[in-house]
Amino acid sequence: MAKDAVTRFSLSMAGSLVRQLDAMVRAKGYANRSQAVADMVRAHLVEHRAQKGKGEIAGTITLVYDHHKRDLQAQLTDIQHDHEGLIVSVMHVHLDHHNCMEVLAVRGRAESVKKLADRLTAVKGVKHGKLTVTTTGKEFPA
């Protein structure tokens, strides 16, 4: 696989913003500003693609719920079985006597993944649900 050529371009911004960028570069251990800016651009592109509903994404759906809530786990399981092609793996964690957390690793068309996350988080009894998107890695060179 051929490596993508680097393109140089100029970027202008307020000095106070550059100082904040430099502080972040040092705090996160980036080698330079370019590496940090490239990471920020990739992160924004991933979010943009997910919002547009185009292309394939990967990510996690995190749910927190009271497992004593009647039929809640059965409803969540039924929805997951209806979307087996999107779900790569599921981890179930007991947070305390009442509360459980499920983390679903997902991959698929952005629109389908978002619909699955919306269905799961809308189930009555789910205390919190969140879809976190990332790239499948295919659209960004190393």
Backbone as a ProteinNet text record, in pm:
[ID]
protein_1_A
[PRIMARY]
MAKDAVTRFSLSMAGSLVRQLDAMVRAKGYANRSQAVADMVRAHLVEHRAQKGKGEIAGTITLVYDHHKRDLQAQLTDIQHDHEGLIVSVMHVHLDHHNCMEVLAVRGRAESVKKLADRLTAVKGVKHGKLTVTTTGKEFPA
[TERTIARY]
85.3	0	89.7	71.9	153.4	117.3	222.7	201.6	152.6	57.9	1.3	105.8	121.7	218.4	173.6	269.8	242.2	228.7	127.6	106.5	125.1	209.4	229.7	134.1	78.3	-3.5	12.9	-19.5	-3.3	-134.3	-123.3	-241	-218.6	-313.1	-302.3	-408.6	-367.7	-463.8	-409.4	-496.2	-458.9	-349.1	-260.7	-149	-193.5	-302.4	-349.5	-394.4	-451.8	-494.3	-372.4	-268.7	-145.9	-80.7	-79	-20.9	-98.5	-230.6	-310.9	-284.2	-269.5	-236.7	-101.9	-2.7	130.6	127.3	47.2	34.6	-27.9	-127.9	-191.2	-94.3	-15.7	83.5	180.3	228.4	320.8	251.6	129.9	58.2	24.3	-9.6	-47.8	70.1	185.7	305.5	317.7	248.5	264.5	406.8	456.7	590.2	592.7	480.4	475.5	331.3	313.8	179.4	109.4	183	122.4	54.5	119.8	62.2	-67.1	-66.8	-185.7	-300.1	-269.1	-372.9	-428.9	-344.2	-391.8	-487.5	-454.5	-544.8	-679	-676.3	-801.3	-885.4	-821.3	-893.5	-956.5	-880	-935.8	-1057	-1045.5	-1156.2	-1280	-1260.8	-1374.6	-1434.9	-1352	-1402.7	-1484.4	-1439.5	-1514.8	-1652.5	-1658.3	-1787.2	-1874.5	-1814.9	-1889.5	-1951.7	-1874.4	-1926.7	-2040	-2023.3	-2127.5	-2255.3	-2242.9	-2360.7	-2431.5	-2354.8	-2414.5	-2482.4	-2445.1	-2505.7	-2451.3	-2337.4	-2277.4	-2157.2	-2133.6	-2014.5	-2022	-1918	-1909.9	-1836.9	-1887.8	-1822.8	-1808.4	-1726.4	-1714.9	-1737.4	-1761.2	-1779.3	-1830.3	-1877.6	-1936.1	-2068.1	-2158.6	-2282.7	-2275.1	-2278.2	-2270.4	-2406.3	-2455.9	-2585.9	-2568.2	-2636.5	-2642.4	-2789.5	-2821.4	-2961	-2970.3	-3089	-3118.7	-3165.7	-3088.2	-3124.3	-3246	-3292.9	-3414.1	-3541	-3525.8	-3641.3	-3702.2	-3828.4	-3898.4	-3888.2	-3848.2	-3838.9	-3737.6	-3662.9	-3568.7	-3458.9	-3396.3	-3289.2	-3340.6	-3460.3	-3518.4	-3541.1	-3589.7	-3611	-3478.9	-3376.1	-3244.9	-3187.2	-3202.4	-3152.9	-3226.7	-3358.5	-3436.5	-3389.1	-3366.8	-3319.1	-3181.7	-3095.7	-2961.5	-2968.4	-3056.5	-3070.4	-3123.7	-3204.9	-3256.1	-3146.6	-3032.5	-2924.1	-2791.6	-2797.7	-2677.7	-2566	-2596.8	-2493.9	-2413.2	-2466.2	-2395.7	-2312.2	-2349.6	-2286	-2171.7	-2052	-1932.1	-1911.8	-1937.6	-1915.6	-1994	-2025.6	-2097	-2027.3	-2007.2	-1952.2	-2055.5	-2083.4	-2180.7	-2105.1	-2125.7	-2055.4	-2156.5	-2138.5	-2222.4	-2157.6	-2221.3	-2166.3	-2191.3	-2308	-2343.2	-2461.3	-2528.6	-2636.9	-2751.3	-2775.4	-2887.6	-2845.9	-2733.9	-2697.4	-2598.3	-2629.9	-2543	-2503.2	-2389.2	-2344.1	-2318.2	-2369.3	-2337.2	-2264.2	-2159.1	-2084.2	-2087.8	-2148.7	-2159.8	-2059.2	-1970.4	-1882	-1960.6	-1967.4	-2050.3	-1969.8	-2015.6	-1954.3	-2059.7	-2070.1	-2166	-2192.4	-2293.9	-2332.3	-2369.4	-2322.4	-2342.1	-2489.6	-2574.4	-2718	-2775.1	-2734.7	-2783.9	-2733.8	-2608.1	-2550.5	-2620.6	-2646	-2715	-2857.6	-2926.7	-3062.9	-3063.7	-2966.9	-2955.4	-2931.1	-2839.4	-2810	-2933.6	-3006	-3128.3	-3233.2	-3250.1	-3349.4	-3313.4	-3186.6	-3143.6	-3154.8	-3112.3	-3115.2	-3257.4	-3349.9	-3489.3	-3571.4	-3516.1	-3591.5	-3615.4	-3741	-3777.5	-3698.9	-3630.2	-3549.3	-3399.9	-3361.2	-3220.1	-3192.1	-3097.5	-3066.4	-2977.9	-2890.2	-2802.8	-2755.6	-2750.4	-2699.2	-2619.3	-2511.2	-2426.5	-2359.7	-2365.1	-2293.1	-2164	-2053.6	-1923.9	-1872.4	-1846.5	-1804.4	-1655	-1602.3	-1463.2	-1454.6	-1336.5	-1315.7	-1294.4	-1321.8	-1285.9	-1137.6	-1076.1	-933.7	-906.8	-1006.2	-986.8	-966.3	-1028.5	-1025.6	-909.2	-827.5	-714	-584.4	-488	-358.3	-283.2	-190.2	-111.7	-14.2
-118	0	124.1	211.1	331.3	431.8	497	597.4	726	792.1	916.3	1027.5	1105.3	1214.7	1325	1386.5	1496.5	1625.2	1703.5	1833.3	1941	2036.8	2149	2261.3	2324.9	2442.7	2535.3	2659.7	2760.5	2776.8	2806.4	2823.2	2944.6	3034.6	3154.9	3152.1	3191.6	3201.8	3295.4	3337.5	3431.4	3371	3457.1	3413.8	3340.1	3387.1	3319.9	3176.7	3156.1	3022.1	2932.7	2989.2	2914.2	2874.6	2964.2	2930.8	2815.6	2819	2709.5	2578.5	2588	2470.8	2413.7	2500.2	2454.1	2388.1	2441.8	2381.2	2242.4	2227.8	2098.1	2000.5	2047.2	1962.6	1905.5	1990	1943.4	1847.9	1883.5	1802.4	1663.6	1655.2	1525.9	1449.5	1513.6	1444.6	1433.8	1520.8	1522	1565.8	1518.6	1556.7	1701.7	1749.7	1885.9	1929.4	2054.8	2108.9	2034.3	2000.8	1935.9	1805.4	1727.7	1601.3	1625.8	1726.3	1757.9	1806.6	1895.6	1948.2	1836.9	1748.3	1636.5	1547.7	1521.6	1442.3	1511.5	1643.2	1717.6	1715.3	1727.4	1723.1	1585.2	1477.7	1343.1	1325.4	1370.7	1357.1	1431	1548.4	1625.7	1558.5	1503	1433.4	1309.8	1236.1	1119.4	1162.9	1267.1	1317.7	1367	1435.9	1489.4	1375.4	1272.1	1157.6	1088.7	1075.9	1010.6	1093.4	1225.2	1312.3	1309.4	1300.7	1295.7	1162.3	1059.2	928.2	854.1	895.3	832.5	748.4	642.7	562.5	473.4	394.8	300.5	364.6	339.8	386.8	269.1	289.5	196.3	278.7	212.4	286.5	199.4	266.6	196.7	262.8	179.5	228.2	186.8	284.2	257.2	283.3	186.4	195.4	171.1	249.9	226.3	212.4	105.7	80.8	-0.8	2.1	-77.1	-214.6	-316.8	-449.5	-509	-445	-491.4	-441.2	-347	-293.3	-404.6	-427.6	-540.2	-537.6	-647.7	-671.6	-584.6	-502.9	-412.7	-490.7	-584.1	-660.4	-738.7	-791.4	-866.6	-774.1	-652.7	-557.2	-521.1	-494.3	-458.5	-573.7	-694.6	-812.7	-832.2	-813.4	-827	-727	-603.2	-501.5	-540.5	-588.1	-628.6	-744.1	-840.8	-953	-907.7	-803.5	-749	-679.9	-649.4	-575.7	-649.8	-782.6	-862	-830.7	-785.1	-752.3	-628.8	-544.7	-422.3	-440.6	-536.3	-552.2	-652.4	-607.4	-689	-765.8	-698.6	-759.3	-681.6	-747.6	-683.1	-718.2	-616.8	-638.3	-590.8	-673.7	-641.8	-628.8	-517.3	-489.7	-458.8	-518.7	-487.8	-371.6	-254.7	-136.4	-140	-186.8	-206.1	-302.5	-312.1	-409.8	-387.8	-262.5	-232	-195.6	-130.8	-71.1	-154.9	-168.4	-239.5	-144.8	-175.9	-102.6	-204.5	-175.3	-255.4	-167.6	-222.4	-152.9	-241.9	-190.4	-263.6	-207	-290.1	-249.5	-268.1	-162.3	-164.3	-121.1	-167.3	-127.4	-142.4	-40.3	-47.2	89.8	97	225.6	322.4	443.9	543.5	558.1	565.8	582.9	465.2	344.3	224.7	218	251.4	250.4	353.6	470.9	575.7	532.9	469.1	422.5	317.6	227	126.8	194.3	288.1	359.1	432.5	495.9	567.8	472.2	357.1	259.4	209.2	178.5	126	230.2	351.5	454.5	501.2	479.6	522.2	422.4	304.8	203.9	256.9	249.2	296.9	219.2	292	230.4	247	282.2	311.3	448.7	451.8	576.7	669.3	609.8	690.2	604.2	662.7	594.8	691.3	641.8	729.5	651.1	707.3	654	733.3	662.5	724.4	666.9	753.5	706.3	722	635.4	643	595.5	594.6	551.6	400.7	343.5	204.1	194.3	309.4	314	312	278.6	263.9	397.3	503.7	628.7	720.2	680.2	764	686.8	741.6	674.9	681.3	591.6	589.2	704.6
0	0	0	-99.1	-111.6	-3.2	48.2	151.7	86.5	150.5	100.4	111.4	4.3	4.5	100.3	164.6	257.1	177.6	209	146.5	252.5	222	314.5	277.7	380.5	357	476	455.8	559.9	634.9	763.1	846.1	934.8	935.9	1018.8	1126.8	1248.7	1358.5	1463.4	1553.1	1658.8	1747.1	1793.3	1877.2	2002.5	2064.3	2186.1	2155.8	2038.2	1999	1972.3	1910.4	1884.9	2017.3	2115.3	2246.5	2312.4	2300.1	2355.4	2280.2	2148.6	2068.8	2111.5	2126.6	2167.3	2304.8	2395.9	2528.9	2518.1	2432.3	2412.2	2347.4	2249.7	2182.4	2285.9	2376.3	2481	2577.4	2621	2720.2	2666.8	2539.3	2481.1	2422.8	2416.3	2368	2217.3	2143.7	1998.6	1963.3	1851.1	1805.8	1758.5	1705	1650.7	1630	1592.1	1566.1	1453.6	1349.5	1233.2	1272	1356.1	1400.6	1478.7	1565.1	1644.7	1556.1	1463.2	1374.2	1286	1235.7	1153.6	1234.6	1361.7	1446.9	1465.9	1486.4	1504.8	1377.2	1261.5	1134.1	1114.5	1141.3	1129.4	1221	1345.1	1440.8	1390.2	1337.1	1285.8	1162.2	1075.6	957.2	995.3	1095.7	1142.8	1191.1	1272.7	1322.6	1208	1113.6	998.8	917.4	890.6	814.4	889.6	1019.2	1098.9	1098.5	1107.2	1106.8	972.6	864.3	730.8	704.4	779.9	759.8	639.7	590.7	472.7	515	444	465.3	586.9	602.8	713	830.6	950.5	1072.2	1167.9	1266.8	1378.2	1503.6	1613.5	1737.1	1848.7	1952.3	2066.5	2103.5	2149.5	2209	2354.8	2444.2	2587.6	2649.5	2724	2790	2939.5	3020.6	3165.1	3201.6	3275.5	3310.4	3438.2	3498.2	3617.6	3571.1	3601.6	3550.5	3622	3729.4	3796.5	3726.9	3634.7	3561.4	3476.1	3496.7	3433.5	3280.7	3222.8	3078.5	3004.7	3076.3	3009.8	2937.4	3005.3	2941.4	2820.6	2830	2717.8	2597.9	2624.2	2515.1	2448.1	2528.8	2474.1	2392.3	2442.9	2371.3	2239.9	2240	2116.5	2010.4	2051	1956	1902.9	1991.6	1947.6	1848.4	1872.2	1780.1	1644.2	1643.4	1517.9	1436.4	1500.1	1433.1	1442.7	1435.9	1457.1	1358.1	1240	1142.5	1176.8	1263.5	1303.3	1429.5	1512.7	1642.9	1632.4	1667.8	1660.7	1791.4	1903.7	2034.6	2139.5	2251.4	2361.6	2492	2575.7	2708.8	2810.6	2910.2	3014.9	3146.9	3216.9	3341.6	3451	3567.9	3683.7	3759.2	3755.8	3822.2	3972.2	4011.3	4151.9	4155.9	4269.7	4283.8	4184	4145.5	4056.3	3914.1	3899.7	3771.5	3692.7	3564	3470.5	3357.7	3299	3181.6	3071.9	2953.5	2836.4	2736.8	2679.7	2575.8	2452.2	2347.5	2222.1	2122.7	2073.2	1964.3	1835.4	1755.4	1634.8	1512.3	1396	1269.7	1161.7	1077.2	967.3	909.6	823.3	763.8	875.4	865.8	971.1	1007.8	908.6	933.6	1012.5	979.2	1049	1192.5	1211.8	1347.2	1434.7	1380	1457.1	1492.5	1398.7	1426.8	1537.8	1535.3	1640.5	1775.4	1779.5	1905	1955.6	1866.2	1905.3	1961.1	1897.1	1945.7	2084.6	2105.2	2235	2345.6	2318.9	2423.6	2453.4	2360.3	2380.7	2461.7	2488.4	2563.5	2705.1	2747.9	2880.8	2986.5	3072.5	3176.3	3153.9	3031.5	3006.3	3068	3161.1	3231.9	3149.1	3070.5	2986.1	2870.5	2754.8	2637.4	2552.7	2494.7	2414.2	2302.8	2183.4	2068.6	2054.2	2051	2025.7	1894.9	1798.1	1666.2	1647.6	1562.7	1522	1377.5	1325.8	1189.9	1182.9	1068.6	1045.4	1007.8	985.4	950.8	802.1	723.2	578.3	507	557.5	483.5	519.8	617.4	657.8	644.5	572.5	562.1	695.7	713.1	837.4	842.6
[MASK]
++++++++++++++++++++++++++++++++++++++++++++++++++++++++++++++++++++++++++++++++++++++++++++++++++++++++++++++++++++++++++++++++++++++++++++++

